Structure formats: C-alpha cells, structure tokens
C-alpha cells in the first residue's frame, strides 16, 4: 500500500482528493495534502486554513460530482460534466463549456470556493445529519409559523401577570403603525407594564427598531431593570459619563470644554454641525438601538438634547408626563424638550396617572404632544369635552335599559343612534338584531360609538372601579398626646413646621430631635411589636429619613434601609432590593418623598406616613407604592399624629372630606385647588366651626365631582380602554399557551441536540449548563456559568433568579434561528421497518417553505398559514404524506452509520434525483395557489381596515391621515413582495425500508 494512501472502513484517502468538513462546511472544498501516521491533513484554500484529523474518526465527506452536474475550474472556467475518469484514486471531470468546447478538470484543480448548504448538495456530498435532527428542524419551522399566526404574538414572552386591561391596551395599541397615545391608568394599574408590552410587541413584529425612554432621574435604573427582567430588552442607559466613554473622552471635565457653549436655556441647533465637526464626536445616541436617559440629562445639556433629536427614533416613551408643565405663553423647558423629540419620533407613548387632575390646560398640553395638528386650540378642545356628556348618556342607556328588550331596535333608540351613526350602520344593526339578537346588536352599537368617541383613540384610562384585583385600604390613625407646653409652642409655629414637626424639636432641644419626637418613639415601639411585618415609612425630606433610619438601626437594633435623593441610583436600587428580600432583607425601608413615585413595594402591607403632604395627588402616590395590582392583603395605612394640631385637621380633611385613605382619590387635586385658600389657614386657626363647615363643603363637592366623573368622560374612556370579551380572549389564549407541555418537550430535544446539560430544579423548572461536548462554542442566551429557567409564569413572577422561558424568550428564539437559518438537520438517512412496505423500498421526505423576503414590519408571515409543506414519496412517485405523518414516521425510524448512509445515497443518487424533482413538481403546483391565498388574505384584512379607518376619520379627528397612508402603502408593498414569493426546498430525509 502506498504511503500516500490509507484506508479506513473501506474508504481510501489519496493526496489530491477533494473532501469537505462536516463540522466546518463554511471552509469550502478541502484538498488532501498528506496522509501519514494515521493522520489526515487537509488544506482549505478558500478559507486559507489547514486541518489535521485522526484518520479513523475524521469528520469529513468525500466530494464526488456526477455526470450532468456543473463544476468550475479554479480559473473560473465552467463545464457541464459528460464523463468521469478515475486515475489512481483521484477523479478527472470531462465536460463541455458553454461554448461547446471540451474541457477537463482534475479534481485537485476544482474551485475551492464552494458551499454545500442546500439540502440536495449536502445530501449528495455525503453531509448527512441525524434523522432526529431532521424532525427537530420540522418542529422548529412548524412552531415558529404557528406562534407567528397567533393572536398573542409579541405578548406571550414578558414576565407579567395575565391582567385583562393591560393585555387589551397592549394588543390594541401595538397593532397600530407608529402609535401615539397617552397611557393614563390610575396609580397601581400598571402603565409601565402596558408600555413595555407595547414596545415588546412592536420590536417582535419589526415595526420598531429604535426606541428611547425618557424618565425622571430617580427612575432610570428601575426602568432599566424592569425592561430586562420582565421583557428581556437590554437597554443602554446614557448619562454624561457614558456618553464621554462612548465618544472617547476621558472624563466629564474634559467634555466641559466641548459642551459649555450648548447649555443655554433655549433648544437651538444652529451651531451643532460646526461643533460636531470641530470636536469630531460621534453621536452616542446612535450607538444603541434601545436607550434610556433622564429628562434632566436632556434639559441641562443642550448638545446632548440635539444629539438625541438627531438620532431619530421609531418610538419615544416618556414616564411621569404630568411633570411637563405647559402654558400657551411660556411652556417649561422640560415640555419643550419632549416636544422636540416627539416631533422627530414616529411613535410616542406618554405615561401619567393624572390626565386631568392638573387641569384641562395641562391635559390639553399632553394631547398636543401626541398630535399638534389635531390639538391646536385650547378653547375648541374644552368645547369638545362638554359634548361627551350626551354620548355617555346614550352608552349608559344602551348598557342598562335596552339589553332585555325583545324584537328589533325601537324607533326611539334608532333616533338616538342616528345622531352619531350613519343610516347604513343603523340598518346593519337592525339586521343583526333580527338575525342574531338585540343584545348582539347593542354590543355592536356600543363598539361603533366608542370607536367614534373623541380622545378614546389616543387616551387609555382604566380606573379601579373597572379593574378587579385590588386590596382594601384601611386607615389606622395613631393619636399622640403632647404636653401642654409643647402643644402651645407647636401651635405657634407656621403650617410647614406643624406638619413636619421635627423642625420644632430641632429648634427646642440641642440633643437629637428623634429622641424627643413622640412619632419616632411610637414608630420604634410599633415596629418592635410587629417584627415580622415589612413596613414602608415615608416622610417629607431626606434629612428626616436618614435620622429616623439611623435611630431605628443603631439605637433599636432593627434591620432597616434608607432611600432618599442624596443616594446615587445604584445605592437606591440596593436599598430597595434589600427591603424586597423575603428572608434576610430589611424589615423597614425609610423613604423621603421620592420613595412615593415610581417604586413598587406591593410585597409589603403596612405603610407608615410619618407626615402628610398637603398635595392630595402626592398622598395617592405614596399609598400607591403598596396599593397595586399584585398586592395580596389589605393595605394598612398608619398615620401617627398630634392631637389638636394641624396634623389632626389635615388627617380629618383627607379622611372625612375626601375619603382619600381608604379609596383612591381621582378628584383630590381638583378639591385642593378649590379649597386651598380656605384649607391652609383653617389648619392652623383655632376655629372648629369654620373647619367643620369646610369638611361638609369638601364632602359635598367630592361627592358631586365623583358623580360627574362617573357620568362623564371617565366612563366612556373606561369602556374604550378595556373591552372585556377581547381582553378575556387574550388572557385565555395566553393561559392555554402557558399550560401546554409542547415548549418544555421541544426545548429538551434542543438541549440534547446541542449538547447542553440540564437537570430538574423543581416542577416546570430546569438548571442549564454549557457542556464540554456542545455542538457550538456559544449557545445563544446561555451564559458560561449556566442558567435557571422555568416554564411556569407564577414561579417566574415570584422568583427573579429564574428566566421565564416562552416561545418569545431570547434563548428559545436564538435556538430556533440557530436551527432554521443553518443547515442543521436539513439532510438525513435512516431505515424503517414497516410490514406493509416491501424491504428495499426507498422513500424521500422533503420539506419546503414558502419563502418571501420582505421588510419585517409588513409581517407577511401572518398571511401565509401554510408556509411549511411536506412531501413523502416512495420510489414509484406516490405521495404518502397523508398516510404517514411526520410524528408517526419519526417514532419508527432507525439510525444508519454515516459511512453506510453515504454509500447508499451515492448508489441511489439517480433515483433520489428523480424523486427530488418529483417532490419539487408537486409543491411547485401549489405555489401559485398559496400566493393567491396570501394576497387575498392581505387584501381582505388591510382593505377592511382601510375602509374602517377612512370612515372613522370622518367622525373622529384623532385618526391621523398618516395612519391611512401607511395602510395603503403597506397593502401595496405586501402585494408586491408576496408576488415574488417562491417555494424553496428546505430539508431532505431518505428512508429505506428493511
């Protein structure tokens, strides 16, 4: 035997032969350089690489072309093979060029820049995968397509509770092009979750690529963590230090020389280009697709603001939008900043819990940000608001009085409806009442009325009246007595000192005030008696919070944490996390006023208000830290107060006048505006009669205002912000999806196939670890130190250390892309023992996909439900796919050694070639039909939506022309791209009966 030839398992390796690496197919054609000492050396000229293998287990496949195929010489000459000559183990390909001239190519002179990626090429090149990998590929394509078709697409992945009102808003808004809406749910109803769901769905669907979130500085890290923890969205937090690092400046001080000239009061960009050119600074806002920054960062640095505007965004989210003050004569700098960004952003989400409590002018200002062309005149807007009352009355009438009627819609009701609906629509309703039921017609009528109702399209507001799941709130007032000397002295102090009495004790004594203040003494004793309770303490200022926390921790030995504006954001987050720990965390978190906004502590049930704010909205914000959806028990609101002082009177005004402690108080700010001039003096004046009269007037005013809100726009918005039938359908679909065992079974097959170690952690949860025998170096979404995952939503909500695996989790999506976008499992050879089939029968299983490259935002997959096709042919050309389903077939298959499979494929190549052609003919006949079905579905859905939007625009000016134009463009583009769709062969599996 020649030293240049060695045999393994009947296979000869000869210098000059062409082989391909089975594990590194992207290296191209390899050529045998050396065969010696049981080692094989291949050169891969296309990649400039060499590989040395042990001959007895070299992961390589021999490349042999057949007569009729086309090959290319390394100089570029192409021939179609007419004959093949073997010379000393190497092949000579003889064929004709396109000019008809005969040309010969020794295999070692073949072009090395060849990729065997198509199933046909890989199969005939001997690159044969495991048969269960073929099955996994089919399942991947099937599950991908199935999920994209579902109504919950984009909403199934986030780690959130299945709350109907949140899911309805997310579904409704996320389906729009460049949505511009105001999310104004009451405190505790989850506006952040709604915004995150909308963003997640728009990113999944391709409608959004770039998003900017602007929040108060105190909430930056909370948003950053929430977006990652709940939605698996990795945002970049930009501040000055981060911007300097991105553009190569060493320090904040170094950047001062560059940006000082751009920190003036007005937002002007006249010098921006000149500055950028001189400084050669790139835009840090363009270094990431998803960015969070604080409002202060933009308002205090004009150049950074200009960079943010220049970056362009698909979606802008602004939290705590009620802080944006506006007047026709002088808008605030914060408002002007957001206005500039809003004009440049396609979509806009404004989040506020107080849409109207700050006044109609402030409410108008926020709507003006959404659509300045629509909301341009404050007086006209006020007049429109008044017109909602009759419409609300009609809707209430429909909801209550007519549902039990029988027969057709009454003449009186037709007359009422005709003021809002065209004759054609009323005729449609009449027909529905006759053919279905009056109740169905009433439901449809309400839908039409709400669709046409004013700000209902741009403003979503759910109230606690319409959403279940909230706990009770119970006031526990703790009266404290002062001796006569202290009482008289305190009553002589101004209101601010009486409310925040620590100022009095600081003035009175040289010793630590907290040892003298009866409120602190009471708090320490109460906490000692209730050590098992988690308690949130809120007071007005940071100094008081620090002093109280130190006293409780150092003097009383309690486990405490403190949260105030003097801490940096990371320190605040650590304090909140320490308080949240169930076992070893702090019993008490003492907050200054900033603790009452944005943070959620619903795992605690006891709130101590060390003092009371004079602003009712601020009081509601404080209580809202505990009184949220997800709270599992009654919220106890503890208020220590000094008897016969302003503290007691303010407590009585809130409790007896507004009922602000035990019920959410939507009208608190309006009441305060009306009575402030009387209330503030009455708190410090010793006039019980006047104060009693004030309580009576406040009660009467509150009751009247609450009744008006119930009868007016709030009820319309409530109806329009959550349609129960649609919301419950979403909840049911998601709950059913959560309960399914399909995903866990599928992912275990993925882990097995890619060599990922996994062990059971608990019910529906696993611990994953990379292994030494992984198929790829880095599995997407799996860190080196492993991961704990759960398929259970409730477990994910309670265990932040676990990842919530869904079809939309990055690890699952990454695995599916890894399979579907590569050659994984696109060839296979196996045997089958099935008595009805004669031994030696050859079958070919082929998978085809309807491939339609198009912009992601068109979501064409939603119109192609049959994008995956399967054909199973025997060697007579008979299609057995309806007889043997893939799951049934896969259970019966047996593996074949790779060398044997390669030899059998090579021997059966002519027959297999004919069978592949037959499969392609079968599916090609379906291509025109599938494309026509998809185009018809697009036309039906988008034309229907176009007609609805055009009709709606005539009666509801909140429908933007841009939305209609986009639908028309989308319809045209969708039809165009669908017409270019092609059925593509995706995978081949050869089955031989035994």
N, C-alpha and C positions, 0 to 999 in steps of 0.2 A: 504494500500500500504506500502510495506517495506520501511524503512528509507534508505535502501541501493539501492533502485531502484527508479528512477524518469523518467517520460515520457515527451517528448517534441515532439509535432506534430506526435504522434503515435510511436515515437522511444523511446525504453527503454534503459537506461544506468544502467548496473549492474556491480558491482565490479568483476574483473577478466576478463571482456571482452577485446577484442583487437580492438583498433581504430588507425587510422593514421591521423596525422595533415595534413590538406590540404595546409597550408601556409608554413609548415616546414617539407616537406616529408623526408628530409635527417636525421630526428631524428630516423627513423626506426619505428618498431611496438611499439605503446603505450599500456599500460595496465591501466584499470580503478582502481584507488586507493581509491577514495572516491566520494560519491555523496550525497551532503547535502546543504541545504540552497540555493537551485537553483544554486549551483556551482558544477562544474565537475573538478576533479583533475586526471590527467594522469601522469604516470611515463613512461619515455622512457629509458629503461636500456641500449640500445646500445650507447646512447649519454650521459648517466649519467645526464639527465635533467628531471625536472618536469614542468608541465604547468597546470594552473588553468584557467578555462573558465566559463563564464556565460552560463548556460545550454541552454537558449533559442536562442543563436546565436553562439554556439561553432563551430569553423571551422574544424570539424573532420569528418571522414568517417569510418563506421563500416567495419571491415575486416572479410569476410566470404569466406573460401575456398570451392571448390566444389569437388564432387566425381570425381576421376581421376587425380586431381592435386597432386603435390608433396609438402610436407611440411617437416620441420626439427624441432626436439626437441632441447631444449637449450643445451643438452649434445652432440649434433651432429648426433643423430640417424635420418635417413631419412625414410619416408614412402610414399607410394602412397595411397591416400585415397580411401577406399572402402565403407565406410558408415560414416554418421554424426549423432551424438546423441545430442539433446539439453537437458540441465539439469539446471533448474532454471535460464534461460536466458543466460547461457553460453554453449559453444559448446565443444563436445568431438569428436576428429577426430580419427577414427579407420581405420587402413590400414596395408599394408604389407611392410616389409623391403625388401632390395634387395636379402636377403637370403630366402624370402618367409615366414618369421615369422610374426604373427600378433602382432601389437603394437598399443597402444592407447596413444594419446597426448591430455591432456586438453588444451584448447586454451591459458590459462594463463602460460603454460609451453612451448609455442612456442618460437623458436629462435627469438630474437628481432632484430637481425642484418639483416633486410630485407629492400630492397629499391624497391618501386614501381615506376620505371622510364619508363619502356616500355609502349607503348600505351595500349596494351592488359591488362597488370597488373593494370595500373592506372584506366582503364575503369571498370574492374570488381571489383576493390577495392573501387569504388564509387568516385574516384577523377576525377570529370568531370568539364571541363573548359567551358567558354562561347563559343558559336558557332562562334562569330565573331573573337575570338582569333584563332580558327582553320583556318579561312580564312586568317587571318594575317600571320599565320605560313606558309601557302601555298604560299602567295605572297612573303614572305621573301625568301623562298627557290628558288622560281622562279626568282626573281630579282637578287639574288646572282649568280645563274647559268648563267643568261642572261648577266650580266655585265662581268663575267669572260670570256665569249666567245667572247667579243667584241674586235675589233682592238685597241680600245682606253684604254684598261685595263691598269691601272697604270699611265695614262696620264691625266685622267679626273679630278682628285682631286685637283691639285695645283692651287693656286690663281695667274694665269698668263694670259697674253693676248694670243689669238689664232694666233700665228705667224708661218707661214708655215715652215720657215727654222729652227726654234727652235724645232718644233714638229717632223720634219723629222729626224734631228740628234738624238733627244732623242729616237725616235722609232727605228731607225737603230742601235744605239749603245746598247740600253738597252736590245735588244733581244739576244745579244751575251753572251757567257759564259766568265766571268772574263774579261770584255772589258779593253783594254789598248790603249787609244787614246789620241791625242793632240787636244784640242778644241782651235782653233786659229782664231775665228771670229774677224773682225775688231772692234775697240773700239765702244761700244754702241749697239752692236748687241745681247748682252745677253748671254755671256758664262756662267755666274753664273746660269741663269735660265736653260740653257741646262744641266749643271752638276746636278742641283737639280732635274730636270725631270728624268734624267737617274738614279740617286740614288733612287728617289721615286719609280720608276717602278721596279727596281731591289729588293728593300725592299718588295714591294707588292707581287712580284712573288716568293719570298723566295730565290732568287739567292744570295742575300746579307743579312747577319745577323749583321756583324760588319763593321763599316766604320770610317775612320779617315780623317779629313780635316785639312791640314796644310796651314796656311795663314800668310801673314805679320802681325805683332802685331797690326798695326793700323786698320786691317780689321776683327779682331776676333769677336767683338760684332756685326758688320754688318752681318757677315755670320751667327752668332747665331740667330739673329733676323729674317733674311731672311728665314732660314731653318724652323723656327717655323711659321712665319707669312704666308709665301707662300706655304709651303709644309707640315705643321703640323708635322714636325720632331723635336723632343725635343733632342737637343744635349747637352752634358756636356762640359763645357769649362774648360780645365785643365791648370792651371798655378802652380807655386810653392806653393802658399798659399793653393790652393785647394787640391793639392797632399798631403801636410802635414796634412790637415784636414782629408782626407780620410784614411790615414795610422796612425793617432793618434798622430802626433807630434803637439806640441802646437804653434810653431812659425817657421818662416823662419830661425831665428837664431839657433834654436835647430837642424834644419836639416843640417846646415852647417857642423857640425862635421861628419855627415854621408856621405855627398856627395862631400866634398872638394877633396878627392883623385880621383874623377872621372870626374874632369873638365879639363882634359888635352886636348891638341889640337887634338889628333887622336881619332877616334871612335874604341875603343877596348873593348872587353867584358871579358878579361881574369879573372878579379877579381870579376866579377858580382855575381856569385853564392856564393862566400865566403862572400862578402859584405851583400847580401840579407839574408844569414843565420845568420850572426852576428847581424845584425840590426833587424831581424825578421820583415821586412817591406813587406807588400803585394804590388802587382803591381797596382797602381791607374788607369792605362790604361785598366785594366780588370774589373773595377767597373761599366763600362757603355758600351753599345753596340755602341753608336754613340758619337764620341768625336771630339772636335775642340781644336787645340792648335796652338801656333805661331811657326814659324820657329826658331826664336831667342831662344825660350824656349828649343828647342831640341839641337841647335848648341852650346849653352852656358852651357849646363849641360849634360855631357856625360852619367851619370847614368840614367837620365830621358830618354835620347835617347835610351839607351839599354832596358829600360822597354817598351818603345813604340815598338821597334822591336820585343821583346819577346811576346808581346800581340797578335800578328798575326791579320791580317785584311783581310776581303773579298774585300774591295775597299778602295783605297787611293786617295784622291783628293788634288791637290797642286795648289793653286792660285798664280798668278803672277810668273809663272815658268821662265820668261825671266830673273829673278834675279839670277838664278842658273848659275853661271859662271863656265866654264869648259875649260881646255886645256889638251892635251894628257900628258903633263909633270906634270902639277900641277892643278888639279881640286880644286875648292873652297870648304871650309868646308860645306857650305850650300848644294852644289851639292852632296858631299859625304854622307851627312846625308840623303837626299832624295833617293839617290841611294841605301843605305842600307835598307830603308823602302820599296822601290819599289821591291826589290828582294824578300822580305818576304810577300808582298801583292799579292793576286791573281789578282785583277784588279787595274788599275791605270788611273786616269784622270788628265792630265796636262792642265792648263788653261793659255793662253798667247795671247796677242793681237799682238805680234810682232814675228811671227815664223821665219822670215828670216832677218829682218832688222838689227839684231845684228850680222849678218854674218853667212856664211854657217857653220862654225865650231860650233857656238853656237846652231844653228838649229839642226845639227847632234847630239850634246850632248843631247838634249831633246829627240830626237827619240831613242837615245841609252838607255835612261832610260826606254822607253816603251818595247824595245826588244833588249837587248845587244847581243844576238846571231845573230840577223839579221843585226844590225848596229854596226859593229865591226871595220870597216876600213873607215877612212875619205876620202881617195883618191878614193876608189871604190864608195863611196856614191856620190862624186862630179861628177864622170863619169856618174853615173846613171841619175843624174839630167839633164845632157845635152841630154840624149836620149829621154826626154819627148817632145822635140820640134816637131819631125815628127809626133808623135802620136797626139799631139794637132792640128797640121795642118790637119790631116785626120778627126778628130772630127769636126773641123770647116767646112771642106769641106762637110761632111755629113749634118751638120746643115743648111748650106746655099745653096749649089749648086745642090743637088740631090733630094731635097724633092718634087720638082714639076715634076720630071721625071715620065714617064709612062712605063708600062710594067715591065720587070724583071730587076734585078740588072745588070748594064752594066759590060762588061768584064774588063774595066779599074778599076772600083770600086772593082770588085772581086779580081783583082791583088793587089790593095792597102790593102784590108782587109786581104788577105792571109798572109801578113807579121805579123799579130797579132792574127789571129783566125785560128783554125784547119779546115780542109776540111769539117768535119761533121757539124760544126757550120755554115759555109758558105752555105752548102746545105740546112740547116734548114732555113736560112734567105731567100734563093732563093724561097723555097716553101712557106714561109709566104708572100713574095711579090706577088706570083701568086694567092694564095688563099684568101688573105686579101687585102693588098695594099702595095705599095712600101714605103709609109710613115711609116706604122707599122713596116716593116722590118728594116727601117733606125733607128727607135727608139730602136728596139731590139739590133741592131748592136752597137749603142752608149752605151747601157746598158752593153753589153759584154765587150766593150773596156774599159769603166770606171772601171768595176769590176776587170779587169786585170792590171789596171794602178797603178804602184809604190806605193807611200805613200798614195794614195787615201783611203786605208782601215784604216790607222792609223791616218791620219791627216784630220781634217774637218775645212775648212776655207770659211766662207761666207764674201763677200765684199759688200760695199754699192752699188756697181754697179748692184748687182744681187738681192738686197733686197729693196723693196719699203717701204715707211712709214717714211722716214727721212725728217726733215725740211731743208729749205735753211739756209745757213750760210752767214751772211753779216758783213763785216768789217766796223767798224766806227772808223776811226783814228782821234784822237783829238790832233792837233798840239798846243804846248805850247811854248811861247817865253821866253827866259831868257835874262836878260840884258847883255850887253857886258862883264861886269866884271865877272859875274857868268859863262857865256858861255866859256870865255877864261880859267877860272880857272878849270872848269869841263873837258874841252878837254885835260888838262894836266894830268888828273887822269888816272889810269890804266882802262882796259876794264871793270873789275868787278864793279868798282866804278861808271863808266859812266852808266852801265846798272842799277844797284841798287843805284840810286843817293842819297838815304837817307844817305849813308855813307859820301857823300860830305857835306851835310847840317849839319850832326852831327859834322864834323870837323870845319865847318865855324862858327857856332853860339853856344853860351852857352845855349841859350834858346831851347825850344822843337823844334826838327827838323821839325815836321809835320806842324808847323805853317809857315814854310819858304818854304817848297817844293811845287811848283806850282801844282804838280799832286794831292796832298791831297786837296788843295784849290779847284781845278777843281772838284774832286770827291764829295766833300761835297756839292758844288753848284748843280752839276748834280743830285745828289740823292734828294736834296730838291725840284728840279723841277719835279721829277718823283717818288713821294712818293708812288704811287700805284703799283709800279713795285717791284718784287722780284729780288734782284741783288746779284750775287755771285762775290766776289772780291778775286783774288788770287795774292799773292806776294811771293817772294822767301823765306823769312825766318820768323821765329816765332816772333822775337822782333818787326819787322816792322808790322806784322799783329796785335799784341797786341796794339801797339801805334796808328795805324790807327783806330782800333775799339773803343778804349777809346776816341779818339778825336771826332769821329762821334757821339758817345753816350753821352759823358759828355759835349762837347762844342757845338754840333749842335742839340742835342735832338732827334737824330734818334734812332729807335728801331733796335738794332744790336745784333749779336752774333759773337763769335770768335772761330776758330778751328785751333789748332796747336799742335805740338808734345809735348809741355810742359804740356798739359792736360792729365789726365788719360782717359782710354777708355770710362768710363761712362760719364765723362764730355763732351767728344767729341760727344757721341751719343745724349746727352741732347741738345747740341748746334745745331746739325743737325736737331733734332726733332723740336726745337723752330723755326728754319728757315722754316721748312716744314709746320707749322701751317698756314692755309689759312687766318683766321680771326684775331687772336690776336698774330700771330707769328712775328718774326723779319723781317724787310724789307731787311736787309743786313746781309750776312754772310761773314766775312773776314777770309780767309784761308791762311795758309802758304802752302808750296809746297805739303805737304802730303794731302791737300784737293783735289789735282788733280788726285789722284789714288784711284780707287775702289768705291768712293762715287757717288751716282746718285742724281742729283738735276734737273731732267727734268721738274719739275713744274715751274722753272724759265726760262725766255727767254733772260736775259741780263747778260753777263759775262764781268767783267772788269779785264783786265790783267794789273795790276799795274806796272809790269815789264815783260820782255820777257826772257824766258830761251834760252840758246844757243843750247840746245838739241831739235831737231825737234820732236822727239817722246814725249818728255815732254810737248811740246806745244800741240800736238794732245791729250794727256791725259787730259790736262787742259780743252780744248774745249769739250772733250768727256763727261765731267760732265753734260753738258746741251744738247749736240747734241747726243741724244739717241732715239731709238725707244720708242715711247710714248710721245715725245715732240710734242706739238700741234701747235707751231708757229715758225716763223723764229727766229733763234738764232742770237742775236746781239752781236758782239764781239767788245768791246770798248777798245781801246789802247791809253792811254794818252802818249805822247812822247815829248821830247825836240827837237825842230828843229835843224838841222845842228850838231847833235851829233851821237854817236854810236847807240843810241836808234832808231833814224830815219833810219839809214842804216840797222840795224838788221830787223826792220819792213819791209823795202823795199825788203830785201833779201828773207824773208819769203813770202811776198805777191806777188812781181813781179817775183821772181825767182822760187819759189816752188808752189805758189798759195795755201799755207798751211792754210790760214784762211778760205777761202770760199769753199774749197774742202778738203775732207780727204786726208791725205798725207802719203801714204804707202811707198813712196821712200825717205822720209825725212832723215832718218838715213844714207842711202847709199850716198845721196848727201852731207850730212855733212862730212862723212868720206872722200869723195873725195876732198872737197873744204876747209876743216877746216884750213889747213895750209895757204891758201890764204885769207880765210874769216876773221879769227880773227884779223890778222894785218890790213886788209882793213877797219875794223870797226873803228879803232882808227886813221888811217892815213888820212891825208887831201889830198887824191888823188882821185878826182872824176872820172878821166878817167879809172883808174885801177878798181874802184868799178863798173863802168858802164859795163866794159868788163866782170867782174865777174858775174854780173846779166845776161848778154847774155849767158855766158857759162853754168850757172846754169839752165836757161830756156831750153836750148838745151839738156842738159844732162837729165833733168827731163822728158822732152817730150819723149826722146828716151827710158828711163827706164820704163816709164809708158806704152809705146807701147810694150816693151818686156814682161812686166808682163801680159799685155792683151793677148799676143800671146803665152805665155809660160805656165808654170805650174799653174799659178793662175787660168786661165780659166778652166783647167781640174779639179782642186780642186773645183772650183765654181760649175761646173756641177755635180760633185760627192757628194758635200756637201748638195745639196738640189734638189731632183728630183720632179719637180713641181706637176706632176699628183698624186704621192703618198702623197706628203705634203698636197695638197688641199683636198684629200680624208679624211685625218685625221682631218683637220680643219672642213670640212663639217659634219663629224660624231660627233665631239665634239659640234659644234654649234647646231646640231639637238638634241643632248642629253640635252644641256642647255635649249633649248626651250620647252622640254617636261614637262608636268604637273604631270607626274607619281610620281616622288620623293616627291614633296610637299604633294600630296594627301596621299601617303603611310606614310610619317612621321607624319602627323596629326593623322592618325589612331594609330601609335605607341605612340604618346604623350598621346592620350586619354586612351589607354590601360594600360599605366604605371602610369597614374595619374600626368602627367606633365602639369602645367599650361602654356598656350600660348595665346598671344594676337597679333593682327596685328600691326606691326610697320609702315610699308609703303608697297607699291606694292612689292610683292615677298619677303617680309622680316617679321620676327616674333621676339617677345621677349619671351624667355623661362624662367620659374622659377620652381624650385622644389616645390612641394605642401605637405601639411600635410597628404594627402591620397595616397602617392606614393606607388606603388606595391613593390618596393625595396628601401632599405635605400639610396643607391647612384647610380644614373643613369650614365653610362659611358660617360665621356666628358662633363658633365653638372656641373659647379661649384655651390657652395651654393648660391652665390649672383646672379645667373642667367646668361643668355647669349643672345646676339642679333645675329640673323642669317639671312642670305639672300640666296636665290636660284639664284640670278642674278649675272653673272660674272662681268659685268661692274660696278654694285653697289659695289661689293666686292673689285674691284680694286681701287675704289675711297674712300671707307670707311673702314679704317683699324680697326675700332672698331667693325666691323661685321665679324662673321665667315662665310665662304663660304661653304654652305652645298652641297655636292655632294655624289654620291654613295661611294666615297673613303674617305670621312671625318671620323675621328675617332669616332665622335658621332654616325654617321649613321652605320658604321661598328660595333661599340660596341653594338648598338641596335640590329642589325641583329644577331650577335653572341649570345646576350642575349636570343633571341628567338630560334634560330636554335640549339643551343648547350644545351638547357634546356628542361624541359617538357612543357614549355609554349604552350598551345593550342594543345597539342597532343591527347587530348580526347575532345569530345563534344557530347551533346544530344540536339535535337531540334525537332520541329514539322514543318510540311509543309502542306499547303492546296493547292492542285492542282487537279482540276476536273478529268483529265484523270486517276488519280491514285485512287484506292479504299481506303476509310478510313481504317486505321488499318494496311496498308502496311508498312512493315519495310524495310528500306534501310540502307546500310552501305557504307560510303565513306571512302576509305583508301588511304593514301599517302605512297609511297615507294621511297626510294632513292638508287641509285647505289653507295654503299659505298666502297671506295678504299683507305685505309690508305697508305700513301706513303710520302717520303720527299717532302716538299713544292716546292723545286726548279724544280722538274720534271713537275709541272703544269699539272697534268693529267686531271684536270677538263676541259682543253681546248680540249680534245679529247672525252669528254663524253657529247655531247649536250643534250641527253635525260636522264640525271641522275635523274630527278624527274618524277615519274609515278603516275597516279591517276586512281583508280578503283571505280566505283559506282555500287553496286549490290543491287537488290531487294531480297526479301526473297525467291524468286524462283531460285536465282542464275544467273539472267540475268544482263549483264553489260550494264548500262545506261549512262556511262561516255560520250559517243559521243552525246547523246541526251540532257543531262543536263550538261552544262559546269559549272565550279565552280562559276564563277561570276554571271551567271544567277541564279543558285541554291541559292547562299548566299543571294540574294536580297529577296527571298521568304520565308526564314526561320524565325521561331518564337522561342523565348526562352521558356524554361520549368523550373519551380522551381527545385532547386537542389535535394530536397528530393524526389520529384516525379520522376525525372530523374534516381536517384539511384534505386528506387523501380522498375521502368520499365526495367532498364538494368538487374537487378537481376532476374526479372521474365523471361526476354527474353534471358538469358545467353546461354542456349543450342543452340538456333537458331543463335545467334550472333557468337558463337564459330565456328559453321559450316560455316557461311558467311566469317569470317576472314580466315579460312582455304582455302575457295574457292578463295578469293582475292589473297592469297599467291601463290596458284597454277597458277593463271593467270599470275602473274608477274614473277614467277619462270621460266615459259616457255620462257620469254623474256630475261632472264639473259644472257644466252649463246650468243644470237644474239647481245645484246648490247655490251658485252665484245668483241666479234669478230669485231664489227664495230669500236670500240675504238682502238683496236690493229691494225686494217687495216689503220686507220687514222694516228696513230703514225708511222707505218711503211712507209706509203706514204710520210709523211712530213719529217721525220728525214732521211730516206734513200735518198730522193731527195736532202736535204740539204747536206748530206754526200757526195753524188756524185758531187754536185756543188763545195764544199769546196776542195775535192781532186783534181778536175780538175783545180780549181783556184790556188791551191798551186803549181802546175807545172809551172804556168806562173807568179804568184805573190808571191814572197818570204815573204810578210808581213802576209800571212796566217800561223799561228803557228800550229805545229803538236799537241800541247796541245788542240787546239780547235777541231781538228778532233777526237782525242782520247776521248774528253769529249762527243762529239756527239755519238760516238759508245757506250760509257758507258751508256749514257742517254737512247739510244734506247733499250739496253739490260735490264736496270733497269725498264724502263717503261713497257716493255712487261711482265716482271716478276710480277710487282705489279698489273698490270691490270688483269693478270690471277688469282689473289687472290681476285678480287672484288666480293662483294656479294650484292644482293638486300636486303635492310633492311626495315622493317616496321617502318614508322616514325610517323604516326598520324592516328587516327580513329574518325569518326564522325557518330553517329547513328541518323537517320532521321525517324520519324514516321509520316505518313500522317494522317490528321484529316478531 
